[in-house]
Amino acid sequence: MGDSMTHDRLDTTFAALADPTRRALLARLALGEASVMELAEPFSISQPAISKHLKVLEQAGLISSGRAAQRRPRRLEPEPLAEISQWLDGYREHWEGTYRRLDALLAELKSEEKAHSRNR
C-alpha cells in the first residue's frame, strides 16, 4: 500500500500523534494559528516542554511556523493527516467489502431457513 517513503512518513506521523498533548495542540491549531505562549496557556507543563512537542509536530510535517515578527505563529498542515486518511480508506474499503459479503451470506442463509421452515 505505498512505497517505503510513504510508510516512513506514516510512522513519523503516527508517532507524533501518539502523544495526547500533541493531539490537543493539533486540535487547538485546527481552530487557527497560535503562538507558543497561546498554545502553552491551557497546559500545566512548561513552555519549553510545549516547544519540544511543537518541534516533534513540525518534524512530522503536521504544523509549520510562521515568520510574523517575533511571534512565529504555528499553523496546522493538512497533508500528513490527509495521507493517514488515505491510508485508512484502503482498509475501510476492504472491510466494507467484507461486511457486504457477510450481509449477503446472512441474508441468503436467512431466506434458506425461512424456505426450509415453510416446507416442514
C-alpha positions in Angstrom: 0.0 0.0 0.0 2.6 2.6 -1.0 6.3 3.0 -1.1 8.7 3.0 1.9 8.9 6.8 1.9 5.1 6.9 2.5 5.5 4.2 5.2 8.3 6.2 6.9 6.1 9.3 6.8 3.2 7.4 8.2 5.4 6.1 11.0 6.6 9.6 11.8 3.0 11.0 11.7 1.6 8.2 13.9 4.5 8.6 16.4 3.8 12.3 16.6 0.0 11.7 17.1 0.6 9.0 19.8 1.0 11.7 22.5 -2.2 13.2 23.9 -0.6 16.6 24.5 0.4 16.8 20.8 -3.1 15.8 19.7 -4.5 18.5 21.9 -2.1 21.0 20.4 -3.2 20.0 16.9 -6.9 20.3 17.9 -6.2 23.9 19.1 -4.3 24.7 15.8 -7.3 23.3 13.9 -9.1 26.4 15.2 -6.4 28.7 13.8 -2.8 29.7 14.1 -1.4 30.5 17.6 1.9 31.4 19.3 3.8 29.1 21.6 2.5 31.2 24.6 -1.1 30.9 23.4 -0.6 27.1 22.9 1.0 26.6 26.3 -1.7 28.5 28.2 -4.1 25.7 28.9 -1.4 23.1 29.8 0.2 22.5 33.2 3.6 21.9 31.6 6.4 24.3 30.9 6.7 26.4 27.8 10.0 24.5 26.9 8.1 21.2 27.1 5.4 22.6 24.8 8.1 23.8 22.4 9.5 20.2 22.4 6.1 18.9 21.5 5.8 21.5 18.8 9.2 20.5 17.4 8.0 16.9 17.1 4.8 18.0 15.3 6.9 20.2 13.0 9.4 17.5 12.2 6.4 15.2 11.3 5.1 18.0 8.9 1.9 18.3 10.9 2.5 22.0 11.7 4.6 24.9 10.4 6.0 28.1 11.9 5.1 31.5 10.5 7.5 34.4 10.5 5.3 37.1 11.8 7.8 39.4 13.6 8.8 37.8 17.0 5.5 35.9 17.3 6.3 32.9 14.9 2.7 31.6 15.0 2.2 27.8 14.4 -0.3 26.6 11.9 -1.8 23.2 11.1 -0.5 21.5 7.9 -3.1 19.1 6.4 -1.0 16.9 4.2 0.2 14.3 6.7 -3.4 13.9 8.1 -4.7 13.5 4.5 -2.1 10.8 4.0 -3.3 9.0 7.1 -6.9 9.3 5.9 -6.0 7.9 2.5 -4.1 5.0 4.1 -7.1 4.2 6.3 -9.5 4.4 3.3 -7.8 1.4 1.8 -8.6 -0.6 4.9 -12.1 0.8 5.2 -12.9 -0.3 1.6 -11.6 -3.8 2.4 -13.7 -4.1 5.5 -16.8 -2.6 3.9 -16.5 -5.2 1.1 -16.1 -8.0 3.7 -19.2 -6.8 5.6 -21.2 -6.6 2.3 -20.3 -10.2 1.5 -21.2 -11.2 5.1 -24.5 -9.4 4.9 -25.3 -11.1 1.6 -24.4 -14.5 3.1 -26.5 -13.9 6.2 -29.5 -12.8 4.0 -29.1 -15.9 1.9 -29.0 -18.2 5.0 -32.0 -16.5 6.5 -34.0 -16.9 3.3 -33.0 -20.6 3.1 -34.0 -21.0 6.7 -37.4 -19.5 6.0 -37.9 -21.7 3.0 -36.9 -24.8 5.0 -39.3 -23.9 7.8 -42.2 -23.4 5.3 -41.6 -26.8 3.8 -41.9 -28.7 7.1 
